[in-house]
Amino acid sequence: MEFEIAGAPVGKRRPRFSTINGFAQAIKVDADVEYENMVRLMFRLNKPTDYDLFDKPVRVRIEAHFPIPKSFSKKRAEEAAAGAIHPQKKPDADNIAKIICDALNNIAYGDDTQVIELTVVKKYAREPKVKVSISAY
């Protein structure tokens, strides 16, 4: 099954820590919570009725399509769109995978420990988005 999340790729940020009544607590960043909710929504909207991977090993492929920087020359922008140039900037591939896989816990699979194979590809594109593909391993 495949689905897309519109907009530039987002990576999981580190939580903030706070002390409440003498106990340390990790507080999720609001932007991460919003993005995870968007991932869940897009999964639910695109989930086929016969989806049955909830308790099975899965393969996840994530394609992160970054916007082509406006500072690129026309030639360089065309190269980026054609796939000859790849983004080497933040967010890191592992942080992109972390936010997607965490968001899909208890939605696409019981827990992200079921992800046996994970591929993350960073590309430039005229339309920024994240494409996620989940299949049986």
DSSP file (Angstrom, degrees, kcal/mol; ACC not computed):
  #  RESIDUE AA STRUCTURE BP1 BP2  ACC     N-H-->O    O-->H-N    N-H-->O    O-->H-N    TCO  KAPPA ALPHA  PHI   PSI    X-CA   Y-CA   Z-CA
    1    1 A M              0   0    0      0, 0.0   133,-2.9     0, 0.0     2,-0.3   0.000 360.0 360.0 360.0 145.1    0.0    0.0    0.0
    2    2 A E  E     +A  133   0A   0    131,-0.2     2,-0.3    44,-0.2   131,-0.2  -0.942 360.0 165.5-130.1 150.0    1.2    3.5   -0.8
    3    3 A F  E     -A  132   0A   0    129,-2.2   129,-3.1    -2,-0.3     2,-0.3  -0.976  21.1-135.3-154.5 164.6    0.3    7.0    0.3
    4    4 A E  E     -A  131   0A   0     -2,-0.3     2,-0.5   127,-0.2   127,-0.2  -0.920   1.2-152.3-125.2 148.7    1.7   10.5    0.2
    5    5 A I  E     -A  130   0A   0    125,-2.6   125,-2.2    -2,-0.3     2,-0.1  -0.987  27.8-132.2-116.7 118.7    2.1   13.4    2.7
    6    6 A A  E     +A  129   0A   0     -2,-0.5   123,-0.2   123,-0.2     2,-0.1  -0.368  64.1  39.1 -70.9 148.2    2.1   16.8    1.0
    7    7 A G  S    S-     0   0    0    121,-2.0    58,-0.2    -2,-0.1    -2,-0.1  -0.235  99.0 -35.6 103.1 169.4    4.7   19.3    1.9
    8    8 A A  S    S-     0   0    0    120,-0.1    58,-0.1     1,-0.1   122,-0.1  -0.286  74.4 -92.4 -63.2 145.4    8.4   19.3    2.6
    9    9 A P        -     0   0    0      0, 0.0     2,-0.4     0, 0.0    -1,-0.1  -0.254  40.2-153.5 -59.5 145.5    9.8   16.3    4.5
   10   10 A V        -     0   0    0     86,-0.1     2,-0.3    -3,-0.1    89,-0.2  -0.961   0.9-149.4-123.7 139.3   10.0   16.6    8.3
   11   11 A G        -     0   0    0     -2,-0.4    85,-0.3    88,-0.1     2,-0.2  -0.772  31.7 -95.6-105.7 154.8   12.3   14.8   10.7
   12   12 A K        -     0   0    0     83,-1.9     2,-0.2    -2,-0.3    86,-0.1  -0.496  42.7-147.5 -67.7 130.3   11.7   13.8   14.2
   13   13 A R        -     0   0    0     -2,-0.2    16,-0.2    16,-0.1    -1,-0.0  -0.577  23.6 -94.9 -95.6 162.1   13.0   16.4   16.6
   14   14 A R        -     0   0    0     -2,-0.2    -1,-0.1     1,-0.1     2,-0.1  -0.519  45.5-112.1 -73.3 142.9   14.4   15.8   20.1
   15   15 A P        -     0   0    0      0, 0.0     2,-0.3     0, 0.0    13,-0.2  -0.367  26.0-118.4 -71.9 156.2   11.8   16.2   22.9
   16   16 A R  E     -D   27   0B   0     11,-2.3    11,-3.5    -2,-0.1     2,-0.4  -0.656  26.6-137.9 -87.3 152.6   12.1   19.1   25.4
   17   17 A F  E     +D   26   0B   0     -2,-0.3     2,-0.3     9,-0.2     9,-0.2  -0.918  24.0 174.0-116.7 141.6   12.6   18.1   29.0
   18   18 A S  E     -D   25   0B   0      7,-2.4     7,-3.0    -2,-0.4     2,-0.6  -0.972  28.0-128.0-141.1 153.1   10.9   19.7   31.9
   19   19 A T  E     -D   24   0B   0     -2,-0.3     2,-0.5     5,-0.2     5,-0.2  -0.921  25.8-179.4-106.0 121.8   10.8   19.1   35.6
   20   20 A I  E >  S-D   23   0B   0      3,-3.0     3,-1.8    -2,-0.6    -2,-0.0  -0.980  73.6 -16.9-123.8 120.6    7.3   18.9   37.1
   21   21 A N  T 3  S-     0   0    0     -2,-0.5    -1,-0.1     1,-0.3     3,-0.1   0.842 130.0 -52.1  53.4  36.7    6.9   18.2   40.8
   22   22 A G  T 3  S+     0   0    0      1,-0.2     2,-0.4    -3,-0.0    -1,-0.3   0.481 117.0 110.8  83.7   3.0   10.5   17.1   40.9
   23   23 A F  E <   -D   20   0B   0     -3,-1.8    -3,-3.0     2,-0.0     2,-0.3  -0.925  66.6-126.6-114.5 135.5   10.1   14.6   38.1
   24   24 A A  E     -D   19   0B   0     -2,-0.4     2,-0.4    -5,-0.2    -5,-0.2  -0.594  30.0-173.4 -77.7 136.6   11.7   14.9   34.7
   25   25 A Q  E     -D   18   0B   0     -7,-3.0    -7,-2.4    -2,-0.3     2,-0.5  -0.993  21.7-133.8-133.1 140.4    9.3   14.6   31.8
   26   26 A A  E     -D   17   0B   0     -2,-0.4     2,-0.5    -9,-0.2    -9,-0.2  -0.795  21.6-160.0 -89.9 131.7    9.9   14.5   28.0
   27   27 A I  E     -D   16   0B   0    -11,-3.5   -11,-2.3    -2,-0.5     3,-0.1  -0.960  15.2-128.6-117.6 121.6    7.5   16.8   26.1
   28   28 A K        -     0   0    0     -2,-0.5     2,-0.3   -13,-0.2   -14,-0.1  -0.341  29.5-106.1 -65.9 146.6    7.0   16.2   22.4
   29   29 A V    >>  -     0   0    0    -16,-0.2     4,-1.7     1,-0.1     3,-0.8  -0.586  25.1-130.5 -72.3 132.4    7.4   19.1   20.1
   30   30 A D  H 3> S+     0   0    0     -2,-0.3     4,-2.3     1,-0.3     5,-0.2   0.850 106.5  56.6 -55.0 -39.2    4.0   20.4   18.9
   31   31 A A  H 3> S+     0   0    0      1,-0.2     4,-2.1     2,-0.2    -1,-0.3   0.860 105.6  51.7 -63.8 -34.7    5.0   20.4   15.2
   32   32 A D  H <> S+     0   0    0     -3,-0.8     4,-2.7     2,-0.2    -1,-0.2   0.913 108.5  50.5 -66.6 -42.5    6.0   16.7   15.5
   33   33 A V  H  X S+     0   0    0     -4,-1.7     4,-2.1     1,-0.2    -2,-0.2   0.917 111.5  48.5 -61.5 -44.1    2.6   15.8   17.0
   34   34 A E  H  X S+     0   0    0     -4,-2.3     4,-1.8     2,-0.2    -1,-0.2   0.909 112.9  47.2 -63.2 -42.9    0.8   17.7   14.1
   35   35 A Y  H  X S+     0   0    0     -4,-2.1     4,-2.4     2,-0.2    -2,-0.2   0.914 110.5  51.8 -67.5 -42.2    3.0   15.9   11.4
   36   36 A E  H  X S+     0   0    0     -4,-2.7     4,-2.4     1,-0.2    -1,-0.2   0.898 108.9  51.6 -60.5 -39.6    2.4   12.5   13.0
   37   37 A N  H  X S+     0   0    0     -4,-2.1     4,-2.4     2,-0.2    -1,-0.2   0.884 108.8  51.0 -63.8 -37.9   -1.3   13.2   12.9
   38   38 A M  H  X S+     0   0    0     -4,-1.8     4,-2.6     2,-0.2    -2,-0.2   0.906 109.1  50.8 -64.8 -42.0   -1.1   14.1    9.2
   39   39 A V  H  X S+     0   0    0     -4,-2.4     4,-2.1     2,-0.2    -2,-0.2   0.934 111.7  47.9 -60.5 -46.7    0.8   10.8    8.5
   40   40 A R  H  X S+     0   0    0     -4,-2.4     4,-2.6     1,-0.2    -2,-0.2   0.914 111.8  50.0 -61.1 -43.5   -1.9    8.8   10.3
   41   41 A L  H  X S+     0   0    0     -4,-2.4     4,-2.5     1,-0.2    -2,-0.2   0.931 110.9  48.0 -61.8 -46.9   -4.7   10.6    8.5
   42   42 A M  H  X S+     0   0    0     -4,-2.6     4,-1.3     1,-0.2    -1,-0.2   0.864 111.7  51.1 -65.2 -34.9   -3.1   10.0    5.1
   43   43 A F  H  X S+     0   0    0     -4,-2.1     4,-1.2    -5,-0.2     3,-0.4   0.952 111.6  46.9 -63.8 -48.6   -2.6    6.4    5.9
   44   44 A R  H  < S+     0   0    0     -4,-2.6     3,-0.3     1,-0.2    -2,-0.2   0.883 110.8  52.1 -62.4 -38.8   -6.2    5.9    6.9
   45   45 A L  H  < S+     0   0    0     -4,-2.5    -1,-0.2     1,-0.2    -2,-0.2   0.796 119.5  35.2 -67.7 -27.4   -7.5    7.7    3.8
   46   46 A N  H  < S+     0   0    0     -4,-1.3   -44,-0.2    -3,-0.4    -1,-0.2   0.429  85.3 122.2-106.9  -1.7   -5.5    5.5    1.5
   47   47 A K     <  -     0   0    0     -4,-1.2     2,-0.0    -3,-0.3   -44,-0.0  -0.462  61.4-128.4 -67.9 124.2   -5.7    2.2    3.4
   48   48 A P    >   -     0   0    0      0, 0.0     3,-1.6     0, 0.0    -1,-0.1  -0.367  17.2-118.8 -69.4 153.8   -7.2   -0.6    1.3
   49   49 A T  T 3  S+     0   0    0      1,-0.3    -2,-0.1    -2,-0.0     0, 0.0   0.773 113.5  53.1 -64.5 -25.6  -10.1   -2.5    2.8
   50   50 A D  T 3  S+     0   0    0      2,-0.0    -1,-0.3     0, 0.0     2,-0.2   0.171  74.5 141.2 -97.0  18.9   -8.1   -5.8    2.6
   51   51 A Y    <   +     0   0    0     -3,-1.6     3,-0.1     1,-0.1    -4,-0.0  -0.437  15.4 163.2 -62.5 126.0   -5.0   -4.4    4.4
   52   52 A D        +     0   0    0     -2,-0.2     3,-0.3     1,-0.1    -1,-0.1  -0.030  37.3 103.9-139.1  34.2   -3.7   -7.2    6.7
   53   53 A L    >   +     0   0    0      1,-0.2     3,-1.4    55,-0.1    57,-0.2   0.279  43.4 110.5 -99.8  10.7   -0.2   -6.3    7.7
   54   54 A F  T 3  S+     0   0    0      1,-0.3    56,-2.4    55,-0.2    57,-0.2   0.836  92.4  23.3 -58.9 -35.5   -1.0   -5.2   11.3
   55   55 A D  T 3  S+     0   0    0     -3,-0.3    -1,-0.3    54,-0.2    -2,-0.1   0.029 109.3  89.0-121.0  28.1    0.7   -8.2   12.9
   56   56 A K  S <  S-     0   0    0     -3,-1.4     2,-0.1     1,-0.0    54,-0.1  -0.821  85.3 -89.8-121.6 159.9    3.2   -9.2   10.2
   57   57 A P        -     0   0    0      0, 0.0    80,-1.9     0, 0.0     2,-0.3  -0.477  52.6-161.9 -66.0 139.9    6.8   -8.3    9.3
   58   58 A V  E     -cB 115 136A   0     56,-2.7    58,-2.6    78,-0.2    59,-1.3  -0.858  22.8-139.8-128.9 160.9    6.8   -5.4    6.9
   59   59 A R  E     -cB 117 135A   0     76,-3.0    76,-2.3    -2,-0.3     2,-0.5  -0.973  22.7-164.0-114.5 129.1    9.0   -3.5    4.4
   60   60 A V  E     -cB 118 134A   0     57,-2.8    59,-2.4    -2,-0.4     2,-0.5  -0.968   7.2-172.5-120.5 130.2    8.8    0.3    4.5
   61   61 A R  E     -cB 119 133A   0     72,-2.5    72,-2.5    -2,-0.5     2,-0.5  -0.988   4.9-170.5-120.9 128.1   10.1    2.5    1.7
   62   62 A I  E     -cB 120 132A   0     57,-3.1    59,-2.7    -2,-0.5     2,-0.6  -0.977   6.6-168.3-121.2 123.9   10.1    6.3    2.2
   63   63 A E  E     -cB 121 131A   0     68,-2.8    68,-2.6    -2,-0.5     2,-0.7  -0.954   8.7-160.6-111.1 114.0   10.9    8.7   -0.6
   64   64 A A  E     -cB 122 130A   0     57,-3.2    59,-3.0    -2,-0.6     2,-0.8  -0.849   3.4-162.1 -97.6 111.2   11.4   12.3    0.7
   65   65 A H  E     -cB 123 129A   0     64,-3.1    64,-1.4    -2,-0.7    59,-0.2  -0.838   9.4-161.7 -98.6 107.3   10.9   14.8   -2.1
   66   66 A F  E     -c  124   0A   0     57,-3.7    59,-2.6    -2,-0.8     2,-0.1  -0.567  26.1-101.9 -86.8 149.2   12.5   18.1   -1.1
   67   67 A P  E     -c  125   0A   0      0, 0.0    59,-0.2     0, 0.0    -1,-0.1  -0.439  38.9-109.3 -67.5 144.9   11.7   21.4   -2.8
   68   68 A I        -     0   0    0     57,-0.8     9,-0.1    -2,-0.1    56,-0.0  -0.636  41.5-109.9 -74.1 125.1   14.3   22.6   -5.3
   69   69 A P    >   -     0   0    0      0, 0.0     3,-1.5     0, 0.0    -1,-0.1  -0.271  13.2-134.7 -59.6 139.5   16.0   25.6   -3.7
   70   70 A K  T 3  S+     0   0    0      1,-0.3     7,-0.1    -3,-0.0    -2,-0.0   0.724 103.0  68.0 -65.1 -21.7   15.2   28.9   -5.4
   71   71 A S  T 3  S+     0   0    0      2,-0.0    -1,-0.3     6,-0.0     2,-0.1   0.625  77.9 104.2 -75.7 -12.2   18.9   29.8   -5.3
   72   72 A F  S <  S-     0   0    0     -3,-1.5    -4,-0.0     1,-0.1     2,-0.0  -0.438  76.7-118.6 -68.8 142.1   19.7   27.0   -7.9
   73   73 A S     >  -     0   0    0     -2,-0.1     4,-2.8     1,-0.1     5,-0.2  -0.263  32.5-101.6 -67.5 167.0   20.4   28.1  -11.4
   74   74 A K  H  > S+     0   0    0      1,-0.2     4,-2.2     2,-0.2     5,-0.2   0.921 124.5  49.1 -58.6 -43.5   18.0   26.9  -14.1
   75   75 A K  H  > S+     0   0    0      1,-0.2     4,-2.1     2,-0.2    -1,-0.2   0.932 113.4  45.0 -62.3 -46.9   20.5   24.2  -15.2
   76   76 A R  H  > S+     0   0    0      1,-0.2     4,-2.4     2,-0.2    -1,-0.2   0.867 111.2  53.9 -67.0 -36.1   21.1   23.0  -11.7
   77   77 A A  H  X S+     0   0    0     -4,-2.8     4,-2.5     2,-0.2    -1,-0.2   0.894 108.9  49.1 -63.5 -40.4   17.3   23.0  -11.0
   78   78 A E  H  X S+     0   0    0     -4,-2.2     4,-1.9    -5,-0.2    -2,-0.2   0.904 110.9  50.0 -65.7 -40.7   16.8   20.8  -14.0
   79   79 A E  H  X>S+     0   0    0     -4,-2.1     5,-2.5     2,-0.2     6,-0.8   0.903 111.3  49.2 -62.4 -41.1   19.5   18.5  -12.8
   80   80 A A  H ><5S+     0   0    0     -4,-2.4     3,-0.9     4,-0.2    44,-0.5   0.918 111.0  49.0 -64.9 -43.6   17.9   18.3   -9.4
   81   81 A A  H 3<5S+     0   0    0     -4,-2.5    -1,-0.2     1,-0.2    -2,-0.2   0.829 109.8  52.8 -64.9 -31.8   14.5   17.6  -10.9
   82   82 A A  H 3<5S-     0   0    0     -4,-1.9    -1,-0.2    -5,-0.2    -2,-0.2   0.560 119.4-110.3 -80.9  -8.9   16.0   14.8  -13.1
   83   83 A G  T <<5S+     0   0    0     -3,-0.9    -3,-0.2    -4,-0.6    -2,-0.1   0.567  86.7 118.0  92.6   8.9   17.6   13.2  -10.0
   84   84 A A  S   <S+     0   0    0     -5,-2.5     2,-0.4    -6,-0.2    -4,-0.2   0.738  75.5  46.5 -79.3 -22.8   21.2   14.0  -10.9
   85   85 A I  S    S-     0   0    0     -6,-0.8    39,-0.5    -9,-0.1    -2,-0.2  -0.971  73.7-161.6-121.6 134.9   21.6   16.1   -7.7
   86   86 A H        -     0   0    0     -2,-0.4     2,-0.3    37,-0.1    37,-0.2  -0.888  27.5-103.3-116.5 147.1   20.4   14.8   -4.3
   87   87 A P        -     0   0    0      0, 0.0     2,-0.1     0, 0.0    35,-0.1  -0.494  28.6-176.3 -69.8 130.3   19.7   16.9   -1.1
   88   88 A Q        +     0   0    0     -2,-0.3     2,-0.3     2,-0.1     4,-0.1  -0.515  52.2  95.2-120.4  60.3   22.5   16.6    1.5
   89   89 A K        -     0   0    0      2,-0.2     0, 0.0    -2,-0.1     0, 0.0  -0.847  68.8 -33.6-141.6 173.5   20.7   18.7    4.1
   90   90 A K  S    S+     0   0    0     -2,-0.3     2,-0.1     2,-0.1    -2,-0.1  -0.440  93.7  63.9 -74.0 150.8   18.5   18.3    7.2
   91   91 A P  S    S-     0   0    0      0, 0.0    -2,-0.2     0, 0.0     2,-0.0   0.466  84.5-130.5 -78.8 154.4   16.4   16.6    8.1
   92   92 A D     >  -     0   0    0     -2,-0.1     4,-1.8     1,-0.1     3,-0.3  -0.324  17.8-115.5 -67.4 152.8   18.5   13.5    8.2
   93   93 A A  H  > S+     0   0    0      1,-0.2     4,-2.3     2,-0.2     5,-0.2   0.878 115.5  53.7 -58.1 -40.2   17.2   10.3    6.6
   94   94 A D  H  > S+     0   0    0      1,-0.2     4,-2.1     2,-0.2    -1,-0.2   0.851 107.7  49.8 -67.7 -32.7   17.0    8.5    9.9
   95   95 A N  H  > S+     0   0    0     -3,-0.3   -83,-1.9     2,-0.2     4,-1.8   0.835 109.2  52.2 -73.7 -31.8   14.9   11.3   11.5
   96   96 A I  H  X S+     0   0    0     -4,-1.8     4,-1.7   -85,-0.3    -2,-0.2   0.936 112.5  45.7 -64.7 -46.7   12.5   11.3    8.5
   97   97 A A  H  X S+     0   0    0     -4,-2.3     4,-3.1     1,-0.2     5,-0.3   0.895 109.5  56.5 -62.6 -40.5   12.1    7.5    9.0
   98   98 A K  H  X S+     0   0    0     -4,-2.1     4,-2.4     1,-0.2     5,-0.2   0.917 108.2  44.9 -60.6 -46.3   11.6    7.9   12.8
   99   99 A I  H  X S+     0   0    0     -4,-1.8     4,-1.7     2,-0.2    -1,-0.2   0.887 117.3  45.2 -69.0 -37.1    8.7   10.3   12.6
  100  100 A I  H  X S+     0   0    0     -4,-1.7     4,-1.5     2,-0.2    -2,-0.2   0.954 116.1  44.7 -68.8 -50.6    6.9    8.2    9.9
  101  101 A C  H  < S+     0   0    0     -4,-3.1     4,-0.4     1,-0.2    -2,-0.2   0.889 114.0  49.6 -64.5 -39.8    7.5    4.9   11.5
  102  102 A D  H >< S+     0   0    0     -4,-2.4     3,-1.2    -5,-0.3    -1,-0.2   0.902 108.5  53.7 -64.1 -40.2    6.5    6.2   15.0
  103  103 A A  H 3< S+     0   0    0     -4,-1.7    -1,-0.2     1,-0.2    -2,-0.2   0.823 105.7  54.2 -64.1 -30.4    3.3    7.7   13.6
  104  104 A L  T >X>S+     0   0    0     -4,-1.5     4,-2.3     3,-0.1     3,-2.0   0.474  77.8 121.9 -87.3  -1.8    2.3    4.4   12.0
  105  105 A N  B <45S+e  109   0C   0     -3,-1.2     5,-0.2    -4,-0.4     6,-0.2  -0.394  87.7   4.7 -58.5 136.3    2.5    2.5   15.3
  106  106 A N  T 345S+     0   0    0      3,-2.1    -1,-0.3     4,-0.2     4,-0.2   0.580 130.0  66.2  61.8  11.8   -0.9    0.9   16.2
  107  107 A I  T <45S+     0   0    0     -3,-2.0    -2,-0.2     2,-0.7    -1,-0.1   0.645 117.2  10.5-120.2 -60.2   -2.2    2.1   12.8
  108  108 A A  T  <5S+     0   0    0     -4,-2.3     2,-0.3     1,-0.3    -3,-0.2   0.732 140.8   3.1 -93.0 -28.0   -0.3    0.3   10.0
  109  109 A Y  B   <S-e  105   0C   0     -5,-1.4    -3,-2.1     1,-0.1    -2,-0.7  -0.963  76.2-107.4-152.2 162.0    1.4   -2.2   12.3
  110  110 A G  S    S-     0   0    0    -56,-2.4     2,-0.3    -2,-0.3    -4,-0.2   0.925  99.3 -10.2 -60.7 -45.6    1.3   -3.1   16.0
  111  111 A D    >   -     0   0    0    -57,-0.2     3,-2.2    -6,-0.2    -1,-0.2  -0.989  66.8-112.8-153.1 151.7    4.8   -1.6   16.6
  112  112 A D  G >  S+     0   0    0     -2,-0.3     3,-1.2     1,-0.3   -10,-0.1   0.504 105.0  83.3 -70.6   0.2    7.6   -0.4   14.5
  113  113 A T  G 3  S+     0   0    0      1,-0.2    -1,-0.3   -56,-0.0    -3,-0.0   0.697  80.1  68.2 -68.5 -17.5    9.7   -3.4   15.6
  114  114 A Q  G <  S+     0   0    0     -3,-2.2   -56,-2.7   -60,-0.1     2,-0.9   0.571  72.4 103.9 -76.4  -9.7    7.8   -5.2   12.9
  115  115 A V  E <   +c   58   0A   0     -3,-1.2   -56,-0.2   -58,-0.2     3,-0.1  -0.656  42.2 168.8 -77.0 109.4    9.7   -3.1   10.3
  116  116 A I  E     +     0   0A   0    -58,-2.6     2,-0.4    -2,-0.9   -57,-0.2   0.798  66.5  30.3 -92.7 -34.5   12.2   -5.6    9.0
  117  117 A E  E     -c   59   0A   0    -59,-1.3   -57,-2.8     2,-0.0     2,-0.4  -0.996  67.8-177.5-131.5 130.5   13.5   -3.6    6.0
  118  118 A L  E     -c   60   0A   0     -2,-0.4     2,-0.4   -59,-0.2   -57,-0.2  -0.993   2.9-177.5-132.5 127.5   13.6    0.2    5.8
  119  119 A T  E     -c   61   0A   0    -59,-2.4   -57,-3.1    -2,-0.4     2,-0.4  -0.991   1.5-174.8-125.3 130.9   14.6    2.3    2.8
  120  120 A V  E     -c   62   0A   0     -2,-0.4     2,-0.4   -59,-0.2   -57,-0.2  -0.993   3.6-175.2-125.7 126.1   14.8    6.1    2.9
  121  121 A V  E     -c   63   0A   0    -59,-2.7   -57,-3.2    -2,-0.4     2,-0.5  -0.982  11.3-153.8-122.5 129.7   15.6    8.0   -0.3
  122  122 A K  E     +c   64   0A   0     -2,-0.4     2,-0.3   -59,-0.2   -57,-0.2  -0.900  26.1 161.8-103.9 128.1   16.1   11.8   -0.4
  123  123 A K  E     -c   65   0A   0    -59,-3.0   -57,-3.7    -2,-0.5     2,-0.3  -0.904  37.3-116.6-136.9 163.5   15.4   13.5   -3.7
  124  124 A Y  E     +c   66   0A   0    -44,-0.5     2,-0.3   -39,-0.5     3,-0.1  -0.783  38.2 169.8 -95.2 150.4   14.6   16.9   -5.1
  125  125 A A  E     -c   67   0A   0    -59,-2.6   -57,-0.8    -2,-0.3   -44,-0.1  -0.987  45.7-123.0-155.8 155.0   11.2   17.5   -6.7
  126  126 A R  S    S+     0   0    0     -2,-0.3    -1,-0.1     1,-0.2   -45,-0.0   0.808 110.2  46.3 -68.7 -28.8    9.2   20.4   -8.0
  127  127 A E  S    S-     0   0    0    -61,-0.1    -1,-0.2   -60,-0.1     2,-0.1  -0.929  90.0-139.2-116.5 106.2    6.4   19.3   -5.7
  128  128 A P        +     0   0    0      0, 0.0  -121,-2.0     0, 0.0     2,-0.3  -0.406  44.7 127.9 -67.3 137.1    7.7   18.6   -2.1
  129  129 A K  E     -AB   6  65A   0    -64,-1.4   -64,-3.1  -123,-0.2     2,-0.4  -0.966  52.6-115.7-170.3 172.8    6.1   15.5   -0.5
  130  130 A V  E     -AB   5  64A   0   -125,-2.2  -125,-2.6    -2,-0.3     2,-0.5  -0.996  22.4-158.3-126.0 125.0    6.8   12.3    1.2
  131  131 A K  E     -AB   4  63A   0    -68,-2.6   -68,-2.8    -2,-0.4     2,-0.4  -0.896   9.7-167.8-104.1 129.8    5.8    9.0   -0.4
  132  132 A V  E     -AB   3  62A   0   -129,-3.1  -129,-2.2    -2,-0.5     2,-0.4  -0.964   5.7-172.8-121.3 133.0    5.4    6.0    1.9
  133  133 A S  E     -AB   2  61A   0    -72,-2.5   -72,-2.5    -2,-0.4     2,-0.4  -0.993   1.3-172.6-126.0 129.0    5.1    2.4    0.7
  134  134 A I  E     + B   0  60A   0   -133,-2.9     2,-0.3    -2,-0.4   -74,-0.2  -0.986  15.5 158.5-123.4 128.7    4.3   -0.5    3.1
  135  135 A S  E     - B   0  59A   0    -76,-2.3   -76,-3.0    -2,-0.4     2,-0.1  -0.931  45.6 -82.7-142.8 166.2    4.4   -4.1    2.0
  136  136 A A  E       B   0  58A   0     -2,-0.3   -78,-0.2   -78,-0.2   -83,-0.0  -0.426 360.0 360.0 -68.1 144.0    4.8   -7.6    3.4
  137  137 A Y              0   0    0    -80,-1.9   -79,-0.2    -2,-0.1    -1,-0.1   0.446 360.0 360.0 -84.3 360.0    8.3   -8.7    4.0
